[in-house]
Amino acid sequence: MASVSELLADIKDKISRIERDLGEEKISLDKLHELRETANTILPEIKSCRKQVESYPPEHEETKKQILKELDGYEERYLDLAIKLTELLTKKENSEFEKLKKKE
């Protein structure tokens, strides 16, 4: 099992990478699917990290609160990304479908 610090770094890296890639003007359907696969791993990591942190002993209460607050922020960013990614995927897939229909 990964440590809390490893999970936090991985979550932060994935979210930042997806945010950066979604900011590109031209993004392929394949790239969007790849980003969705990556995004689908974030929430389980957040939950795993939260579970580990919640089991911290009372003497680490401040650290626990700080990390849980950080996780809340990552979860909020993840949810925003998931919505944006879903919208872009739907738009791109509909566009591809229309192109195929016109070819027929």
Backbone as CSV, one residue per row, in Angstrom:
resi,resn,N_x,N_y,N_z,CA_x,CA_y,CA_z,C_x,C_y,C_z
1,MET,0.847,-1.175,0.000,0.000,0.000,0.000,0.898,1.245,0.000
2,ALA,0.543,2.205,-0.840,1.323,3.431,-0.942,1.143,4.288,0.312
3,SER,2.188,5.053,0.615,2.114,5.937,1.772,1.220,7.134,1.448
4,VAL,0.807,7.840,2.479,-0.043,9.015,2.307,0.667,10.047,1.436
5,SER,1.941,10.292,1.709,2.672,11.301,0.930,2.800,10.878,-0.534
6,GLU,2.994,9.587,-0.795,3.057,9.097,-2.181,1.708,9.260,-2.878
7,LEU,0.634,8.934,-2.175,-0.705,9.084,-2.747,-1.016,10.548,-3.028
8,LEU,-0.698,11.428,-2.093,-0.949,12.853,-2.293,-0.182,13.377,-3.511
9,ALA,1.067,12.981,-3.638,1.882,13.423,-4.778,1.310,12.894,-6.090
10,ASP,0.887,11.635,-6.084,0.315,11.024,-7.289,-1.000,11.695,-7.679
11,ILE,-1.844,11.947,-6.705,-3.130,12.605,-6.959,-2.901,13.994,-7.533
12,LYS,-2.012,14.751,-6.888,-1.714,16.111,-7.340,-1.167,16.096,-8.767
13,ASP,-0.257,15.174,-9.042,0.352,15.072,-10.373,-0.691,14.751,-11.438
14,LYS,-1.550,13.771,-11.160,-2.572,13.379,-12.133,-3.547,14.523,-12.413
15,ILE,-4.000,15.180,-11.361,-4.951,16.281,-11.536,-4.303,17.410,-12.342
16,SER,-3.082,17.760,-12.006,-2.376,18.837,-12.719,-2.171,18.482,-14.190
17,ARG,-1.802,17.234,-14.449,-1.590,16.775,-15.825,-2.887,16.843,-16.632
18,ILE,-3.982,16.394,-16.042,-5.271,16.420,-16.740,-5.705,17.861,-16.982
19,GLU,-5.549,18.708,-15.977,-5.915,20.127,-16.151,-5.109,20.748,-17.286
20,ARG,-3.822,20.465,-17.324,-2.954,20.994,-18.379,-3.391,20.472,-19.753
21,ASP,-3.604,19.165,-19.853,-3.976,18.570,-21.139,-5.334,19.043,-21.620
22,LEU,-6.274,19.241,-20.697,-7.599,19.734,-21.088,-7.545,21.181,-21.562
23,GLY,-6.478,21.876,-21.212,-6.310,23.258,-21.635,-5.820,23.393,-23.069
24,GLU,-5.415,22.276,-23.673,-4.945,22.309,-25.059,-6.109,22.633,-25.988
25,GLU,-5.791,23.391,-27.050,-6.848,23.774,-27.983,-7.387,22.584,-28.761
26,LYS,-6.500,21.828,-29.339,-6.896,20.649,-30.110,-6.552,19.410,-29.297
27,ILE,-7.571,18.650,-28.974,-7.347,17.433,-28.192,-8.127,16.307,-28.869
28,SER,-7.440,15.212,-29.093,-8.059,14.105,-29.829,-8.998,13.304,-28.933
29,LEU,-9.868,12.566,-29.591,-10.789,11.694,-28.864,-10.007,10.635,-28.091
30,ASP,-8.957,10.094,-28.703,-8.130,9.100,-28.009,-7.488,9.674,-26.748
31,LYS,-7.019,10.914,-26.861,-6.399,11.567,-25.704,-7.441,11.783,-24.601
32,LEU,-8.656,12.157,-24.976,-9.725,12.341,-23.990,-10.037,11.028,-23.272
33,HIS,-10.063,9.932,-24.025,-10.309,8.625,-23.398,-9.160,8.257,-22.455
34,GLU,-7.934,8.575,-22.859,-6.771,8.313,-22.012,-6.860,9.134,-20.716
35,LEU,-7.255,10.390,-20.850,-7.410,11.244,-19.666,-8.516,10.727,-18.751
36,ARG,-9.593,10.215,-19.342,-10.682,9.670,-18.525,-10.201,8.451,-17.743
37,GLU,-9.400,7.606,-18.391,-8.861,6.433,-17.694,-8.003,6.864,-16.508
38,THR,-7.187,7.884,-16.726,-6.361,8.406,-15.634,-7.242,8.986,-14.542
39,ALA,-8.239,9.775,-14.934,-9.140,10.405,-13.959,-9.874,9.360,-13.125
40,ASN,-10.206,8.237,-13.742,-10.933,7.191,-13.021,-10.115,6.569,-11.894
41,THR,-8.810,6.792,-11.893,-7.972,6.250,-10.819,-7.843,7.220,-9.649
42,ILE,-8.232,8.481,-9.851,-8.014,9.505,-8.827,-8.916,9.330,-7.611
43,LEU,-10.202,9.150,-7.827,-11.123,9.056,-6.690,-10.796,7.874,-5.769
44,PRO,-10.503,6.683,-6.311,-10.113,5.590,-5.407,-8.840,5.922,-4.607
45,GLU,-7.909,6.658,-5.230,-6.699,7.053,-4.503,-7.035,8.043,-3.393
46,ILE,-7.928,8.973,-3.677,-8.346,9.935,-2.656,-8.996,9.190,-1.484
47,LYS,-9.869,8.240,-1.802,-10.546,7.478,-0.748,-9.555,6.652,0.068
48,SER,-8.589,6.039,-0.598,-7.580,5.242,0.092,-6.738,6.119,1.014
49,CYS,-6.351,7.268,0.512,-5.553,8.195,1.303,-6.358,8.694,2.505
50,ARG,-7.610,9.040,2.257,-8.478,9.534,3.340,-8.616,8.462,4.434
51,LYS,-8.770,7.224,4.014,-8.923,6.121,4.973,-7.670,5.977,5.842
52,GLN,-6.501,6.081,5.197,-5.248,5.987,5.962,-5.121,7.143,6.953
53,VAL,-5.442,8.345,6.494,-5.291,9.538,7.332,-6.272,9.513,8.500
54,GLU,-7.472,9.044,8.257,-8.473,9.006,9.325,-8.085,8.051,10.450
55,SER,-7.167,7.158,10.161,-6.725,6.220,11.205,-5.508,6.750,11.973
56,TYR,-5.086,7.974,11.691,-3.972,8.568,12.437,-4.341,8.650,13.919
57,PRO,-3.371,8.449,14.788,-3.636,8.548,16.235,-3.916,10.004,16.641
58,PRO,-4.561,10.196,17.789,-4.956,11.533,18.249,-3.808,12.550,18.311
59,GLU,-2.606,12.094,18.584,-1.490,13.040,18.689,-1.106,13.680,17.342
60,HIS,-1.664,13.152,16.259,-1.409,13.698,14.920,-2.648,14.404,14.359
61,GLU,-3.472,14.911,15.244,-4.747,15.531,14.839,-4.566,16.713,13.884
62,GLU,-3.585,17.555,14.132,-3.363,18.718,13.254,-2.947,18.279,11.845
63,THR,-2.046,17.323,11.771,-1.607,16.788,10.482,-2.793,16.158,9.761
64,LYS,-3.571,15.415,10.507,-4.757,14.762,9.963,-5.696,15.799,9.355
65,LYS,-6.002,16.864,10.101,-6.903,17.905,9.601,-6.358,18.560,8.344
66,GLN,-5.053,18.834,8.346,-4.413,19.480,7.205,-4.497,18.606,5.950
67,ILE,-4.202,17.336,6.097,-4.227,16.423,4.951,-5.663,16.215,4.461
68,LEU,-6.613,16.082,5.381,-8.015,15.917,4.972,-8.512,17.149,4.216
69,LYS,-8.072,18.325,4.646,-8.448,19.554,3.943,-7.853,19.552,2.526
70,GLU,-6.602,19.118,2.419,-5.944,19.018,1.116,-6.693,18.020,0.216
71,LEU,-7.091,16.896,0.789,-7.844,15.893,0.033,-9.193,16.435,-0.426
72,ASP,-9.841,17.233,0.426,-11.115,17.860,0.029,-10.907,18.739,-1.200
73,GLY,-9.810,19.483,-1.217,-9.493,20.334,-2.364,-9.248,19.520,-3.616
74,TYR,-8.509,18.421,-3.484,-8.254,17.556,-4.636,-9.544,16.916,-5.141
75,GLU,-10.406,16.532,-4.207,-11.675,15.921,-4.603,-12.535,16.925,-5.372
76,GLU,-12.534,18.165,-4.936,-13.295,19.213,-5.632,-12.733,19.444,-7.034
77,ARG,-11.405,19.517,-7.138,-10.775,19.686,-8.458,-11.075,18.484,-9.351
78,TYR,-11.036,17.280,-8.761,-11.334,16.072,-9.524,-12.762,16.123,-10.080
79,LEU,-13.720,16.504,-9.245,-15.115,16.558,-9.687,-15.295,17.572,-10.815
80,ASP,-14.637,18.724,-10.707,-14.683,19.714,-11.788,-14.102,19.140,-13.078
81,LEU,-12.980,18.433,-12.943,-12.351,17.817,-14.119,-13.243,16.737,-14.726
82,ALA,-13.857,15.943,-13.879,-14.714,14.861,-14.366,-15.873,15.426,-15.191
83,ILE,-16.450,16.524,-14.717,-17.549,17.158,-15.449,-17.052,17.697,-16.787
84,LYS,-15.941,18.426,-16.746,-15.389,19.007,-17.976,-15.001,17.913,-18.965
85,LEU,-14.382,16.872,-18.469,-13.959,15.756,-19.312,-15.160,15.066,-19.948
86,THR,-16.202,14.845,-19.179,-17.424,14.223,-19.705,-18.048,15.094,-20.791
87,GLU,-18.104,16.396,-20.545,-18.668,17.311,-21.545,-17.852,17.292,-22.830
88,LEU,-16.515,17.346,-22.698,-15.657,17.329,-23.888,-15.763,16.010,-24.647
89,LEU,-15.800,14.917,-23.907,-15.937,13.605,-24.548,-17.256,13.498,-25.309
90,THR,-18.323,13.928,-24.687,-19.640,13.878,-25.334,-19.644,14.729,-26.589
91,LYS,-19.120,15.932,-26.489,-19.062,16.844,-27.630,-18.223,16.251,-28.762
92,LYS,-17.057,15.722,-28.422,-16.147,15.148,-29.419,-16.750,13.899,-30.047
93,GLU,-17.360,13.032,-29.243,-17.969,11.812,-29.782,-19.151,12.146,-30.681
94,ASN,-19.950,13.136,-30.300,-21.066,13.558,-31.150,-20.555,14.115,-32.462
95,SER,-19.477,14.871,-32.418,-18.868,15.435,-33.618,-18.366,14.322,-34.539
96,GLU,-17.700,13.339,-33.951,-17.201,12.204,-34.740,-18.367,11.419,-35.352
97,PHE,-19.428,11.250,-34.601,-20.618,10.541,-35.086,-21.231,11.284,-36.269
98,GLU,-21.326,12.599,-36.165,-21.884,13.412,-37.259,-21.019,13.301,-38.510
99,LYS,-19.710,13.267,-38.340,-18.804,13.114,-39.486,-19.046,11.779,-40.172
100,LEU,-19.224,10.731,-39.381,-19.476,9.404,-39.945,-20.824,9.358,-40.670
101,LYS,-21.824,10.000,-40.088,-23.148,10.036,-40.718,-23.091,10.745,-42.064
102,LYS,-22.336,11.811,-42.159,-22.230,12.568,-43.406,-21.529,11.769,-44.492
103,LYS,-20.614,10.875,-44.097,-19.889,10.060,-45.066,-20.795,9.020,-45.718
104,GLU,-21.869,8.632,-45.026,-22.758,7.574,-45.525,-23.633,8.033,-46.638
